[in-house]
Amino acid sequence: MVLNSTSPPNSILVAVVAGTLLPHLAGRDRRLMPSKSDVNEDAELTRLRNLVRQWRAEASRQGKPLRLPVMPFLLRNIWTGALVLFTVLTFSTFFITTVAQVRQYFQSSVIGLLTNV
């Protein structure tokens, strides 16, 4: 979305909020990102296992429970939620037995629009 002087104030507000929150929600713990020293998957897994062992040892020394980093909120999560909602709505139509008649409302609206042309 391109913001200019004619953009409505609501779109500017949404853009600022999204630009502020999305990087924070999508942020990852940098310690879990692959490093250049990991030559293959086994080296990366070994590094991650050692890192978790260090976190466990540190948590036990402090007498606190181990808190692992939280996975970031990804666009994949949004699409998955939308697809699940769409699937539920689609399958819920099998259970509809009566259909509300709204034809008269739409006919009068369309006729009103056509006569005002």
N, CA and C atoms as a LAMMPS dump frame, in Angstrom:
ITEM: TIMESTEP
0
ITEM: NUMBER OF ATOMS
351
ITEM: BOX BOUNDS ff ff ff
-5.0000000000000000e+02 5.0000000000000000e+02
-5.0000000000000000e+02 5.0000000000000000e+02
-5.0000000000000000e+02 5.0000000000000000e+02
ITEM: ATOMS id mol type element x y z
1 1 1 N 0.843 -1.166 0
2 1 2 C 0 0 0
3 1 3 C 0.887 1.228 0
4 2 1 N 0.624 2.128 -0.895
5 2 2 C 1.38 3.367 -0.988
6 2 3 C 0.625 4.442 -0.235
7 3 1 N 1.309 5.077 0.699
8 3 2 C 0.676 6.123 1.493
9 3 3 C 1.064 7.478 0.927
10 4 1 N 0.095 8.311 0.713
11 4 2 C 0.363 9.671 0.254
12 4 3 C -0.525 10.626 1.017
13 5 1 N -0.528 11.889 0.636
14 5 2 C -1.264 12.895 1.396
15 5 3 C -2.771 12.72 1.277
16 6 1 N -3.242 11.962 0.286
17 6 2 C -4.682 11.756 0.135
18 6 3 C -5.161 10.473 0.786
19 7 1 N -4.247 9.717 1.411
20 7 2 C -4.656 8.482 2.079
21 7 3 C -5.509 8.811 3.294
22 8 1 N -6.549 8.008 3.532
23 8 2 C -7.358 8.259 4.719
24 8 3 C -6.546 8.015 5.985
25 9 1 N -6.858 8.721 7.076
26 9 2 C -6.077 8.562 8.311
27 9 3 C -6.109 7.146 8.868
28 10 1 N -7.202 6.403 8.631
29 10 2 C -7.274 5.035 9.154
30 10 3 C -6.224 4.139 8.516
31 11 1 N -5.999 4.301 7.205
32 11 2 C -5.014 3.447 6.539
33 11 3 C -3.608 3.77 7.017
34 12 1 N -3.346 5.03 7.342
35 12 2 C -2.038 5.395 7.863
36 12 3 C -1.846 4.775 9.242
37 13 1 N -2.887 4.815 10.049
38 13 2 C -2.819 4.231 11.383
39 13 3 C -2.58 2.718 11.303
40 14 1 N -3.288 2.044 10.409
41 14 2 C -3.118 0.597 10.244
42 14 3 C -1.702 0.289 9.774
43 15 1 N -1.183 1.088 8.858
44 15 2 C 0.17 0.853 8.35
45 15 3 C 1.212 1.035 9.452
46 16 1 N 1.039 2.033 10.288
47 16 2 C 1.994 2.272 11.373
48 16 3 C 1.927 1.147 12.4
49 17 1 N 0.715 0.736 12.767
50 17 2 C 0.568 -0.345 13.747
51 17 3 C 1.136 -1.647 13.193
52 18 1 N 0.822 -1.957 11.93
53 18 2 C 1.338 -3.189 11.331
54 18 3 C 2.853 -3.146 11.224
55 19 1 N 3.4 -2.016 10.824
56 19 2 C 4.847 -1.889 10.709
57 19 3 C 5.554 -1.989 12.048
58 20 1 N 4.852 -1.638 13.114
59 20 2 C 5.443 -1.722 14.448
60 20 3 C 5.316 -3.122 15.04
61 21 1 N 4.142 -3.738 14.894
62 21 2 C 3.89 -5.022 15.554
63 21 3 C 4.415 -6.236 14.799
64 22 1 N 4.297 -6.247 13.478
65 22 2 C 4.662 -7.457 12.733
66 22 3 C 6.13 -7.857 12.887
67 23 1 N 7.084 -6.931 12.83
68 23 2 C 8.47 -7.382 13.058
69 23 3 C 8.669 -7.959 14.454
70 24 1 N 7.97 -7.412 15.437
71 24 2 C 8.092 -7.937 16.801
72 24 3 C 7.485 -9.345 16.898
73 25 1 N 6.323 -9.544 16.266
74 25 2 C 5.677 -10.856 16.315
75 25 3 C 6.444 -11.898 15.519
76 26 1 N 7.106 -11.482 14.451
77 26 2 C 7.829 -12.424 13.602
78 26 3 C 9.281 -12.595 14.036
79 27 1 N 9.684 -11.917 15.102
80 27 2 C 11.071 -11.994 15.561
81 27 3 C 11.427 -13.386 16.046
82 28 1 N 12.625 -13.8 15.749
83 28 2 C 13.106 -15.111 16.176
84 28 3 C 14.28 -14.943 17.122
85 29 1 N 14.467 -15.926 17.937
86 29 2 C 15.633 -15.925 18.806
87 29 3 C 16.858 -16.163 17.931
88 30 1 N 17.757 -15.225 17.91
89 30 2 C 18.921 -15.3 17.013
90 30 3 C 19.831 -16.482 17.345
91 31 1 N 19.776 -16.933 18.578
92 31 2 C 20.636 -18.061 18.946
93 31 3 C 20.211 -19.348 18.255
94 32 1 N 18.944 -19.414 17.808
95 32 2 C 18.464 -20.632 17.16
96 32 3 C 18.631 -20.605 15.645
97 33 1 N 19.042 -19.474 15.117
98 33 2 C 19.231 -19.372 13.669
99 33 3 C 20.485 -20.155 13.269
100 34 1 N 20.499 -20.716 12.062
101 34 2 C 21.678 -21.471 11.647
102 34 3 C 22.901 -20.563 11.538
103 35 1 N 24.036 -21.092 11.953
104 35 2 C 25.276 -20.325 11.846
105 35 3 C 26.082 -20.829 10.66
106 36 1 N 27.091 -20.062 10.293
107 36 2 C 27.919 -20.441 9.14
108 36 3 C 28.835 -21.611 9.461
109 37 1 N 29.022 -21.884 10.748
110 37 2 C 29.892 -23 11.118
111 37 3 C 29.189 -24.347 10.973
112 38 1 N 27.855 -24.316 10.818
113 38 2 C 27.109 -25.571 10.631
114 38 3 C 27.243 -26.006 9.177
115 39 1 N 28.007 -27.079 8.962
116 39 2 C 28.244 -27.526 7.594
117 39 3 C 27.134 -28.443 7.091
118 40 1 N 26.44 -29.11 8.003
119 40 2 C 25.345 -29.989 7.597
120 40 3 C 24.29 -30.002 8.704
121 41 1 N 23.259 -30.779 8.507
122 41 2 C 22.166 -30.826 9.485
123 41 3 C 22.612 -31.426 10.812
124 42 1 N 23.502 -32.403 10.77
125 42 2 C 23.969 -33.025 12.013
126 42 3 C 24.723 -32.027 12.884
127 43 1 N 25.531 -31.191 12.255
128 43 2 C 26.276 -30.183 13.016
129 43 3 C 25.318 -29.164 13.629
130 44 1 N 24.286 -28.797 12.884
131 44 2 C 23.31 -27.838 13.4
132 44 3 C 22.522 -28.438 14.567
133 45 1 N 22.092 -29.698 14.413
134 45 2 C 21.368 -30.357 15.501
135 45 3 C 22.224 -30.507 16.751
136 46 1 N 23.489 -30.838 16.56
137 46 2 C 24.402 -30.96 17.698
138 46 3 C 24.555 -29.62 18.409
139 47 1 N 24.707 -28.548 17.643
140 47 2 C 24.838 -27.215 18.229
141 47 3 C 23.579 -26.842 19.01
142 48 1 N 22.397 -27.144 18.441
143 48 2 C 21.139 -26.817 19.117
144 48 3 C 20.949 -27.653 20.388
145 49 1 N 21.322 -28.931 20.335
146 49 2 C 21.217 -29.782 21.533
147 49 3 C 22.116 -29.255 22.648
148 50 1 N 23.335 -28.871 22.288
149 50 2 C 24.252 -28.33 23.296
150 50 3 C 23.721 -27.018 23.867
151 51 1 N 23.111 -26.217 23.032
152 51 2 C 22.547 -24.948 23.483
153 51 3 C 21.404 -25.18 24.47
154 52 1 N 20.531 -26.16 24.181
155 52 2 C 19.425 -26.473 25.088
156 52 3 C 19.967 -27.055 26.391
157 53 1 N 21.019 -27.869 26.316
158 53 2 C 21.636 -28.399 27.54
159 53 3 C 22.184 -27.263 28.416
160 54 1 N 22.797 -26.266 27.771
161 54 2 C 23.292 -25.112 28.527
162 54 3 C 22.139 -24.369 29.192
163 55 1 N 21.047 -24.202 28.486
164 55 2 C 19.88 -23.509 29.049
165 55 3 C 19.312 -24.294 30.224
166 56 1 N 19.269 -25.63 30.111
167 56 2 C 18.779 -26.463 31.218
168 56 3 C 19.674 -26.328 32.443
169 57 1 N 20.98 -26.382 32.208
170 57 2 C 21.919 -26.273 33.319
171 57 3 C 21.801 -24.905 33.993
172 58 1 N 21.678 -23.864 33.193
173 58 2 C 21.548 -22.514 33.748
174 58 3 C 20.248 -22.372 34.537
175 59 1 N 19.15 -22.935 34.018
176 59 2 C 17.869 -22.86 34.717
177 59 3 C 17.911 -23.652 36.022
178 60 1 N 18.572 -24.813 36.023
179 60 2 C 18.639 -25.607 37.255
180 60 3 C 19.518 -24.927 38.297
181 61 1 N 20.576 -24.232 37.865
182 61 2 C 21.407 -23.489 38.815
183 61 3 C 20.631 -22.361 39.473
184 62 1 N 19.733 -21.737 38.694
185 62 2 C 18.946 -20.635 39.233
186 62 3 C 17.697 -21.129 39.951
187 63 1 N 17.4 -22.411 39.853
188 63 2 C 16.238 -22.983 40.514
189 63 3 C 14.932 -22.609 39.845
190 64 1 N 14.983 -22.316 38.57
191 64 2 C 13.782 -21.938 37.823
192 64 3 C 13.49 -23.001 36.765
193 65 1 N 12.225 -23.11 36.336
194 65 2 C 11.928 -24.052 35.256
195 65 3 C 12.495 -23.553 33.928
196 66 1 N 12.811 -24.502 33.067
197 66 2 C 13.369 -24.172 31.758
198 66 3 C 12.281 -23.568 30.883
199 67 1 N 12.553 -22.406 30.326
200 67 2 C 11.619 -21.755 29.4
201 67 3 C 12.282 -21.66 28.042
202 68 1 N 11.791 -22.453 27.118
203 68 2 C 12.34 -22.432 25.768
204 68 3 C 11.763 -21.249 24.997
205 69 1 N 12.467 -20.78 23.973
206 69 2 C 11.971 -19.654 23.187
207 69 3 C 10.655 -20.009 22.487
208 70 1 N 9.806 -19.021 22.342
209 70 2 C 8.502 -19.205 21.71
210 70 3 C 8.667 -19.053 20.2
211 71 1 N 7.989 -19.907 19.464
212 71 2 C 8.033 -19.787 18.004
213 71 3 C 7.384 -18.476 17.575
214 72 1 N 7.915 -17.833 16.56
215 72 2 C 7.337 -16.568 16.119
216 72 3 C 6.005 -16.78 15.415
217 73 1 N 5.246 -15.713 15.362
218 73 2 C 3.957 -15.721 14.669
219 73 3 C 4.239 -15.509 13.19
220 74 1 N 3.962 -16.498 12.371
221 74 2 C 4.313 -16.438 10.957
222 74 3 C 3.079 -16.287 10.087
223 75 1 N 3.295 -15.863 8.873
224 75 2 C 2.215 -15.752 7.91
225 75 3 C 1.579 -17.117 7.66
226 76 1 N 2.386 -18.161 7.771
227 76 2 C 1.872 -19.522 7.605
228 76 3 C 0.766 -19.815 8.617
229 77 1 N 0.908 -19.299 9.84
230 77 2 C -0.119 -19.499 10.866
231 77 3 C -1.42 -18.81 10.471
232 78 1 N -1.325 -17.623 9.894
233 78 2 C -2.516 -16.888 9.472
234 78 3 C -3.23 -17.653 8.363
235 79 1 N -2.484 -18.119 7.379
236 79 2 C -3.095 -18.862 6.27
237 79 3 C -3.695 -20.176 6.748
238 80 1 N -3.02 -20.846 7.656
239 80 2 C -3.557 -22.101 8.187
240 80 3 C -4.867 -21.851 8.911
241 81 1 N -4.92 -20.815 9.739
242 81 2 C -6.16 -20.47 10.438
243 81 3 C -7.279 -20.114 9.476
244 82 1 N -6.944 -19.354 8.427
245 82 2 C -7.956 -18.974 7.444
246 82 3 C -8.479 -20.194 6.699
247 83 1 N -7.599 -21.123 6.344
248 83 2 C -8.035 -22.327 5.639
249 83 3 C -8.894 -23.226 6.528
250 84 1 N -8.544 -23.322 7.795
251 84 2 C -9.355 -24.118 8.722
252 84 3 C -10.737 -23.487 8.872
253 85 1 N -10.79 -22.171 9.025
254 85 2 C -12.075 -21.476 9.132
255 85 3 C -12.9 -21.667 7.869
256 86 1 N -12.277 -21.547 6.708
257 86 2 C -12.988 -21.747 5.448
258 86 3 C -13.526 -23.167 5.348
259 87 1 N -12.726 -24.143 5.765
260 87 2 C -13.168 -25.54 5.729
261 87 3 C -14.352 -25.767 6.652
262 88 1 N -14.293 -25.215 7.841
263 88 2 C -15.405 -25.364 8.784
264 88 3 C -16.664 -24.722 8.229
265 89 1 N -16.543 -23.524 7.672
266 89 2 C -17.711 -22.854 7.092
267 89 3 C -18.277 -23.63 5.905
268 90 1 N -17.395 -24.169 5.094
269 90 2 C -17.847 -24.924 3.921
270 90 3 C -18.596 -26.185 4.347
271 91 1 N -18.021 -26.935 5.283
272 91 2 C -18.673 -28.165 5.709
273 91 3 C -19.918 -27.902 6.544
274 92 1 N -20.008 -26.728 7.167
275 92 2 C -21.213 -26.426 7.941
276 92 3 C -22.423 -26.207 7.038
277 93 1 N -22.203 -25.947 5.76
278 93 2 C -23.338 -25.758 4.85
279 93 3 C -24.092 -27.054 4.608
280 94 1 N -23.482 -28.205 4.883
281 94 2 C -24.188 -29.479 4.71
282 94 3 C -25.328 -29.64 5.719
283 95 1 N -25.25 -28.925 6.815
284 95 2 C -26.222 -29.078 7.875
285 95 3 C -27.339 -28.039 7.815
286 96 1 N -27.304 -27.164 6.828
287 96 2 C -28.355 -26.154 6.685
288 96 3 C -29.548 -26.805 6.001
289 97 1 N -30.697 -26.735 6.655
290 97 2 C -31.896 -27.374 6.08
291 97 3 C -32.878 -26.358 5.528
292 98 1 N -32.886 -25.146 6.052
293 98 2 C -33.796 -24.119 5.527
294 98 3 C -32.974 -22.918 5.102
295 99 1 N -33.44 -22.291 4.053
296 99 2 C -32.752 -21.134 3.504
297 99 3 C -33.621 -19.91 3.728
298 100 1 N -33.044 -18.871 4.267
299 100 2 C -33.79 -17.639 4.501
300 100 3 C -34.071 -16.968 3.153
301 101 1 N -35.276 -16.507 2.977
302 101 2 C -35.666 -15.859 1.727
303 101 3 C -35.389 -14.364 1.835
304 102 1 N -34.433 -13.906 1.087
305 102 2 C -34.096 -12.49 1.079
306 102 3 C -34.292 -11.914 -0.322
307 103 1 N -35.003 -12.641 -1.148
308 103 2 C -35.177 -12.245 -2.539
309 103 3 C -35.918 -10.931 -2.666
310 104 1 N -36.952 -10.709 -1.857
311 104 2 C -37.746 -9.489 -1.983
312 104 3 C -36.89 -8.261 -1.689
313 105 1 N -36.018 -8.344 -0.712
314 105 2 C -35.169 -7.207 -0.378
315 105 3 C -34.252 -6.871 -1.547
316 106 1 N -33.632 -7.901 -2.126
317 106 2 C -32.711 -7.651 -3.223
318 106 3 C -33.44 -7.192 -4.476
319 107 1 N -34.628 -7.725 -4.73
320 107 2 C -35.391 -7.285 -5.898
321 107 3 C -35.757 -5.817 -5.772
322 108 1 N -36.217 -5.394 -4.613
323 108 2 C -36.589 -3.988 -4.452
324 108 3 C -35.362 -3.096 -4.531
325 109 1 N -34.21 -3.567 -4.035
326 109 2 C -32.994 -2.765 -4.103
327 109 3 C -32.522 -2.616 -5.542
328 110 1 N -32.55 -3.704 -6.302
329 110 2 C -32.109 -3.664 -7.688
330 110 3 C -33.062 -2.832 -8.525
331 111 1 N -34.337 -2.976 -8.314
332 111 2 C -35.322 -2.188 -9.067
333 111 3 C -35.15 -0.712 -8.733
334 112 1 N -34.899 -0.418 -7.454
335 112 2 C -34.673 0.982 -7.057
336 112 3 C -33.439 1.556 -7.726
337 113 1 N -32.395 0.762 -7.837
338 113 2 C -31.163 1.229 -8.483
339 113 3 C -31.376 1.433 -9.971
340 114 1 N -32.131 0.52 -10.611
341 114 2 C -32.343 0.631 -12.049
342 114 3 C -33.251 1.798 -12.402
343 115 1 N -34.208 2.11 -11.557
344 115 2 C -35.117 3.212 -11.876
345 115 3 C -34.451 4.563 -11.634
346 116 1 N -33.404 4.619 -10.817
347 116 2 C -32.726 5.887 -10.563
348 116 3 C -31.648 6.182 -11.588
349 117 1 N -31.438 5.282 -12.532
350 117 2 C -30.367 5.468 -13.525
351 117 3 C -30.7 6.5 -14.508
